[in-house]
Amino acid sequence: MKIRTLLIANRGEIACRIARTARISGIAPVGVHSQADANALHVREIGRSVCIGAGPASESYLRIDAVIAAARSVGADAIHPGYGFLAENADFARAVEAAGMIFMGPTPETLERFGDKASAKAAAVAAGVPVISGAVGARSDPVEIAAEVREMGLPVLLKAVGGGGGRGQRLVTDETTLMDDIEGALREARSTFGSEGLLLERFLPEARHVEVQIAGDGKGHVVHLFERDCTLQRRHQKVIEEAPAWGLPRTLLDKIAQDAVRLGETLAYRGLGTVEFLVSENEYFFLEVNPRIQVEHPVTEAITGLDLVALHLRIAEGAGLGLRQGDLRINGHAIEARLYAEDPAMQFAPSTGTLTTLSLPGGLRIDSGVAEGDAVTPYYDPMIAKLIVHAPDRETALARLATALDHVAVEGVQTNRTFLVALARNPEFGQMRVHTRWIDGRIDELTKPSPLSRPELWKAAAAVLFMVSGRCENSANPWANRDGFTCWRLGLGGDALEAGQRVTLTDAAGASEELRVGPVKSGDQYTVLSEIGDAVTLSVREIAPGRWRLSQGDDVYLIDARLHAGEIEMDTWEGRLIFRPAAPLDFAGGDAAADRAVASPLTGMIVDVKVADGQPVAEGDVVAVMESMKMEISIRAAAAGTASNISVSNGDMVERGQIIAEILPPEE
């Protein structure tokens, strides 16, 4: 059956990506959106979209009836679920087929088999694929689970049978927190996946995560498109992925791939899927199957030269795979990094807000679902973009990725950019001496910003450029005013530096410094004095709109710069730098909030209030548990005392910074 109209039942970058291939294939894409996404990038790019409900995913993207109604209203022949949301929902697949449309994914029976980790593990055993040892079957009774864990011996991994995408896993390492860990895992399984069942497995402390991309025509013909390495993870969430899996023997990888294909053949797999494994030394173990397209599929596309969405469409139309295993070859090395709106200083909590600045580098593939001016909301995954680099070898690919990340600029939200840069340049990762828990043991080191080689030069340049833009009111474009300095230089009198302009600059790390700027002679040479009295003398000249020549002594630097949303953005050889400038009076402010106020760290929903008014609490006690952007976060008391004025209940939505309780001093 030829697909003419395709409904994309998703949002963000994957919706944009599917729509691009649909158009190339001569298929008309149609999107869906929530009320919160009415102006989202995927709505703008697709060009035709149907509103399916309110902002929360449970009231829109997870509503089977609304998605089916939208597909019918536009005359869709097929529905592509992307990843997440309804992509692995067997009831949704049945509803699509019952409505006479093609479901772009495996059969409902296959989804049920792999959607439950216990049955997926049983299918792997039946196919002769090695599995991790542990308790047989799922458990939901906390007392029974605790007894099983004690019998197995710590550490043990608790896995929700309905989990996926790195969610629904909790590592138990301490007997004293065993019951809290079990109850938390059961609560997450119930609230997120609709099932309390947990699998108990032996924990492999230093394993690599290797996954095999498979494709099947639904008639027993299955091929693999080689493997990806997804070892770099934080909280079971993938951070950087690459293909192929560097440093492992090809004989071992071929054996893993053959097992993945055999598992797919036993179920006559249809569509795209990923079979995931843990590799420990020369052993490997089945982990799970993701029966859908993956976030990291671009690295497989890069090394194989295939468009996986086009292949998926071909399979859905009944045209088969159109290729055999012998037709596939590995070409070079590809790496993908996920740029997220999250705050490394707050344990990578999601960061919401408007993207006042979003500058991404050229020369590589970028898949993004947002643009400058868009908002990152608390309702959905906080991904900003995926940066994908393809090179002849891994060393070159890593170097190109690090350089590309240097030239990313995002303002309005916190991001994990510096964290990704540190990973790309880390020598242990460069030699692949890593495992799935490697990041957790080095988180402080990896989140520390790399020092600039010329910080004083860049601050001085930013201060001068701000003075140009801030004083030249007659120019529609202050950056294009070649003699802009005369707008503020006239009338200085006496010592030019003492009479010069003062400006406070705040860098991306939040550090502020007041600088003094003054011309030293006619022309384009200026001196910038720091708070401690160090002086930088430099020449600043615009040689083309937005292109500047900086010189200090015999050294010459060319940079691109702009004043945007009240910020100085400079693209330098050390990366893209952002400074927030202001005159000193602009920084006047009030007193800080009371130390004993317990505030929500971000926007989200309260799922468990742990204390009551009048209850004594110790420093570090959990006051409440909240959920935001697929994460469960504990809000703790910063001081000991008595809980008071608790203003939230289970199920309440709260804003970032909202006071939810107070901790009175013990004497009160």
N, C-alpha and C positions, 0 to 999 in steps of 0.2 A: 504493500500500500504506500503510495507516495504521500508524504507529509507536505501539506501546503501552508498550514498555520500551526505554529507551535506556541503553546502557553508555557511560560517559564514561571514555575511556582516557587520563586525565591527572590532574593534581593541582593544588593551590593555587587561586589566584583564578579561573583560567579554568574549572576544574571546578565551582567554586561558582556561577559566572556562568551556565554552560550549564544546570546543574541548576535554577536559578530559572526560566528560560524554559521548560524542559521541563515543569515542574509547571504553570505557567500555561497551557501548551498541552494539558494533560490527559495528559501522558506521564510514566510513572514512571521517574525517574532512578536509576541504580545506579552506584556508584563503584568504583574499584580503588585499592589502596594497597600500598606496600612495608611491610616490617616497621618501618622507621624512621618511617613515616607512620601507624602504627596509631592514634594519637590526634590526627592532624592535623585542621585545621579543615574541610577538604573532606569528610573521613570523617564528622565530627560533623554537618555541615550536610546532606549528602545523606541520611544516616540508614541506608543500606545499602551495604556495600562489601565487596569480595572481596580478600583478600591475594594478591598475585601474585609475591612473592619478597623478597629481601633489600634492604638499603638502597641500594646502588649502582644507578643507573638501568639499567646493563647487565644486572643480575640481576633486574630487576622491570619498570619502565615500558617498557623497550626489548625485552622478550621477547614476540615475536609469539605463540608457542604459549601462554604463560600468559594473555595478554589474551583470545585466542580461547576458551580453556577457561573463563575467568571469564564471558564473554558467554554461552556455551552453558549454563553452570550456572544462570544466572538467567533464561534464556529471552529474551534480548534480541533485538529485531527489527532494531536498528541500533547502530552504534558511532560515537561522535563523538570524534575524536582530539585536538581542541583545537588548540594550537600546540606546536611542539617535539616531542620524543620521536618517535612514529611517524607524525606528521601528514603528512609528505611521503614516506613509505616506500611505494613501489609494491608491494613484496612483501606488506606488511601489507594494503594495499587489496585485493589479489588473494585473500589468505587470508580476509578478511572476506566477500567475495562468494562464495568457494568454500564457505564455511560456511553460505550461505543468508541472510546478513544484509546490511543496507544499510550501505555505507561513506559516512559524511558528509564527502564531499570529491570532488575530480575523479576521472576514470577513472585506472586504473593507468598507461595509456599517456601521459596528460597529466602525471602525476607524474614519469614517467621523462623526459619531454621537458624539463620545467622544473627537475627536480632536478639536472640536469647543466647548468652554466652555458654550456658550449660549445654544446650543442644548443638551449638557450633563446635564445642569441644568434642562432643560425642561423634559428630560427623567427621572430624579430623581423625579421631581414633579409628573409625570405621574405614577411612581411606588409607590408613597406615602412615599417617603423618605424626611425628613425635609431638607430645604435649607435655606441659609442665605438671609435675606431680602435685597432688593436693587432695582435699576431701572430695568425694564423688558426689555430684549433684549440688543443687542450690540449697541454701539455708536461710531462714527468716526469723528464727527464735534466738534472741540475744544470749540466753543462757546456754543453749546448744552450741551456738557459734563460739562462745568463750571457751567452752569445754574442748571443742575441736581445735581451736587455736593453741590452747595449752598443750594438747596432745602432740600437735605438729611441731611446736617449738618456734619461738620468735627468731627472725622476723617473718611475718605472714602478710600477704597482700589480700585485702578484701575488695572484691570486684562486683559491682552491681550487674546482674545478669542482663539488664537492658541498657547498660552503659555503652559509651562509644565516644570517639573523638577525644580520648584522653580523660573524659569525665567518668565519675563513678568508681574511682580507684582510691583506696586509702591504705597506706602502709602502717602496720602495727609493729612497733619496735619496743614498747615499754609496757610491762605488765600493769603498772599503776594507772595507765590511761586506757587500758583495754576496753572497759565498758563504755567509756566516752567515745572511743573510736568506733566501736560497733554501733552504738546508737546514732552517731553522726552519719555513718555509712548507710544505715537503714533509712534514716530520715531523708538523705539525699536521693537514695534509690527510689523512695516513695514519691517525693515531691517532683523529681526531675524525670524519672523514667516510668513512673506509674506501677512499679513493682518493688517489693521489699527483698526479693531474693538476692542472696550474695553467694559468690563463689569464693572459696578459700584456696589460695595457691602458695606454694613455696616461693619465696622471693629470691630472685637472682640479682645480687648486689652490683655486679659489674658486667652487665650484658649490653650488647649493641642491639639497636632496633632496626631490623631490615624488613622491608615490605616488598612484595612482588605484585606488579600491575598485571592483571589478566584481562582478557576479553574473550567472550564466548558468543556463539551465534544462537544458542538455545537449543541446538540439535546435537550437542556432544562435541562440537569442534571448539577447542579452547587453545589459545596461545598466550604466552607471557611476553610482556614488553620490557623484560629485564627488571632490575631491582632498584629501589631507592633506599638510601640510608637516612633514617630519621632519629638518630641517637641523641642529638642535642635537644633536650626537653627540660622544661621547668614545670613542676606540678603536673606531670604527665601530659603537658601540652607541648606539641612540637614547636621549635623555634627556628631552626635552620634545617632544610632538607637538601639532599643532593643525590645525583645519579651519575654513574653507578656507585656501588658501595666500595669505596677506595680502601685498599689495604687488606681485604679478605681474599682468600684463594678463589680463583674462578671456578675450580672444581667444586668447592663447597657451595658457592652461589648458584651454580648450575643445578646442583642437587636440590637446593631449596626451591628453585624455580620449578623444577620438575614435580616436586610435591605439591606446589601451589596449583599447577595445571591439573594434576591428578585429582585433587580435591574438587576443582571446578568441573571436571569431566564427570565425576560421580553424580553430580546434580544437574548435568546438562545446563551449565551456567549460561545466562543470557545477559548481554550488556557488559559494562565495565565493572570491575571489582578489584579490591586489593586484599591480598592475603598477607597478614602481618606475622612476623616471627621475632623471637629473641634469640640472639646468637651469643653463646658463651664459650670462648676458646674454640674448640672444634665441634661443639654441639650446637644444635638449634632446636627450637621448640615453637610449636604453633601458638599464636597469641589470640588472634581473632580475624574475622573477615569483615571488611567494610564494603557492603554491596552497593556501591555508588561511585560517582566520580570523586576524587580526593582534592583537597586544597592544593596539594603539592604536585598535581598532575603536570604542570608546565615543565618540570625538569625532565620528565619522561618524554614529553613532546620534543624537547630540545635535543636529546641524545638519539632519538629514533627518527626524527623528521616527520612524525605523524601528527595530525590534528585529532586528538582523542574524541572531541565532541563530534567531529565529522564522522569518525568511525562509529560512534554511538548512534548517530542518526541513521547510518547505513544499516546497522544491525536492526534497529527499530522498524525500518521499512521492509525488512525481510530479505535484504540483498546479501546477507552473510558477511563474513569478515573481509573477504577480498584479499587475503594474504595468508601465508603459511609461516611457520616458525623459521624456516630457513631463509625467508626473505628479510629478516630483521637483523640489523647490525647496530652496535654501539658506536656513536660518533662523538668523541670528546668527552667533556665533563660539564655538568650543569649544577648550579647551586641556587637555592631560593631562600630568601630571608623574609620573615613576616614582620612588617612594621605595624605596631599596635599603638593605640591611644591608651597608654597605661603608665603608671608612675612608679619607676623603680625604687624611689625613696619611700614609698608606702607599700612595700612588698608586692609591687606590680599591680596594685589595684587599678581597675579601669578608670580612665580619666574622661569626663564628659565636657562638652563645650563646643563652641564654634571654631572651625579651622580658619583663623584670621590670616594665616600664611600656610601655604602648602606648595613647596617647590621640590620637584623630583627630578633627578638627573636624566640626561639623554644617553643614548648608546647602549641601552639594554631593554629587555622586556619588562614592562610594569603593568600589573593587573590591579586596578583600583576600583573601589565602589564609591569614592567620595572625591570632591573637588574643593578648591579653596572657596570658603564661604559656607560650606555645608556644616551641619551639626553632627557631632557624635552624641547619640542619645543613650540613656540607660537601658533601652529595650533590647538591643541586639549586640552581637559580637563587635568588639571595638577595633576591628582590623581597618587600617588606613590603606595599606597597599602591600603587594607582594613584589619584591625586586628579584628578577630572575636573570642570572648571568650564565652564558655558555661560552666555553673556551676550549682550546685544544687539550689542556691538561688541568688538573685540580689546582696546582699552585697558582697558575695564571687566573683561574676562575676566582679563587679566594682573594687574590690581590685586586681584581677588578671589582668584586663585591665590596671590599673595604673602601675603595676609592669612591664608588657610587654612593655608599652610605655617608661618607664624609660630606657629600654635596646634597644631602637631604635637609630641608628646612621645614619645620612644622612649628607653628605657634597657635595658641588658643587652647591646646591640651598638652599634657605631658606625653612623652613617647619613650619607647625602648630603643631609640636610635643608637645612643652611645653604648648600650649593652650589646647590640648587634655588631657594632664596630669592634668592640673588645673581643667578641667571639671570633670574628673573621680574621683577626690578627693574632689570636692566641697560638703560641707555638705548640702546645699540647694538642689542640684541635688540628693544627696544621699537620701533625704527624698521626692524627686519629687515635691518640692515646686517651680516649674518652669512653664513657658509658652513660646509660640513661640517667644516672644520679650525679654525674660529674658536675653539672652546673650548680646543684644545690650546695656542694661543698666549697664553692668558690664565688658565691654570689656577691660578697662585698668587693672582692677584687674586680669582678667583671662589671660592676655597676659604677665603678669609680671613673669619672671622665678623664680621658687622656689629656695631658698638658699640651698646650700649644707651644711651638718653638719661639714665636714672636708675639706674645700676648700684648706687650706694651705698644707695638706697632699697630695692631688691629684696633685696640682701644683708641689710640690717638687718631687713627683714620676715621673711625666711627664718630668721634667727637667733632672733628672738623666737618665731616659731611653733614652732620646734624645741624651745625651752625649755618651751613650754606642753605639747607632746606628750610630751616626754621625762621630765617630773617628775610628771605626774599619773597615778599608778598606780591610783587608785580609779575612774577613769572608763573604761568600756568603749570609749568613743570620745573620745579626747583632744581632737579638733577641736571637739566639741560642748560642752566644759566652759567655760562663760562666765567663770568666775572661776578658771581654771586657774592663773593666775600665783601665787595664794596658796600653791600646792603647793610652790613653791621660794623664795618671797619671804620667808617667816617666818624669823626668826633671822639675817638678814643683818648687822644692826648697823652702826654707824659709817657711813662713806661707802658709799652703796648701790651706786655704780658699781664702786668698788674691790672690794667684797664680792660683786659680781655674778658671774653664771655665764659661763664661757668656752666657746666652741664654735668648731670649725674647719669652715668651709664650703668645699667643692670644687664649682666650677661645671662646666657641661657641657664646657668647653674644657680642663678638668683643672687650672685655677689654684686654689690653696688660700690661705685667709687665716684667721687666728685673730681672732675678734671677742669683745668683752666686753659682756654684756647686763645692765642693771640698771634697776629702776623708779625714777622720779624723784618720784613722789608716788602717793597712793592713787588707784585707778581703773585706767585702761587706757593710761597714758602711760609710755613707756620710752625709755631712751637706749642706743644701741649705739655702742661705741667701736672704731674700726678699728686695725690694727697701727701705722699712722703717726700715730695720735692724733686723726683726724677723728671727730667725733661726729654722729650722726643721732638726733634726737629725734622720735618718732612715736607716734601713738595707734593701737592695734590693737584692734578689737572685732569679734566674730563676730555678724552680724546674722541669720543663718540657718545651718542645718547646712552646713558647707563653704563658706559665703559670708562674706567678711571685708571690713570697712571700714577702710582705712588713711587716716590724715590726717597731713599734715606742714604745720604752719602753716595757711594757708588752702586748701591743696590737698587734695582728697579723691579717693581711688582705691578702686574696688570690685574685688576679685579673688576667684577661686575657688581654693581650696587644699586639699591633702590630704597626709597622711603616708602614703607607700605604699612598701613594700619597703625601708624604711629611708631613704627619700629625701623631700625636700620638693618637691612639685610645685605650681607656682603658675601659674594662667592669668591673665595680665595684659593690659593694653592694648598692651603691646609684644610680646606673644607668650606662649607657654607656656615657663616657665623651670623648670629642675630644679637643685637643689643637694643634694649628698651631705654631710650633717652628721655630725660626730663630736666627742666630747670630745677634748682634746689627747692624752691617753694612748692613745687608739685608733689613733693614727697611728704608733706605734713600729714600726720595721721593721728588717730586716737589710741587709747589704751587697748591692750590685748584683751581677749575674752577671759572670763574667769577660769582659773586653772582647773577647777573642779567640775566644770561643765562637761558632760559626756556628749560629744557631737558625732553625727553620722559621718564617716570618712568619705562617702560618695552617695550618689542617688541610687535607690534600690528599694527592696521590700523587706520588712522585718519578718523573719520566719520563726523566731523563738526569743521571747523575753525571758531572761534567766533570773532576774531578781524582782523583788516587790518593794514597795515603799516601806521604809523603816528597817529593811534588812541590812545587816552589817556586811561590808565587802572589803576584801583585801586588795592591795595594789596588784593589778594584773588580772583580777577576776573578770570573767566574761559577763557583761551586763546584758547584751543582746546579740543575736546572730542575724545577719542580714544576707540577702541574695541580690547580686547585681551582675548583669552581663555574664550569666552562667557560673558565677563564682559564689561560694559561701564564705562569708567574712565574719570573724568574731570581733565585736566591739568591746574593748576592755576598759576597766577603770584605771585611771592614771595615778590614783592615790587611794589610800585606805580611808574608810569612813562609813557613813550610813547612806543607803540609797534613798533618794527623795525626788519628788516631782517627776515621776516616770510618765512620759507623755505619749507613749506608743503602745500598740498591741500587736499581736500576731496578724500578719496580713496587711499592715499599714505601709503605704508608700511614703518614703522620706526623701528629702533633698540633701545634697551634700552640704555639710556644715550645720544641719538642723540639730538643735539641742534635743536629746531624747531623755536625758535624766541628769540629775545633779548628785554629787557625792559630798555630803556634809562632813566637816571635820568630826572626829570622834567625840570631842567635848561638847558638840552641839547635839 
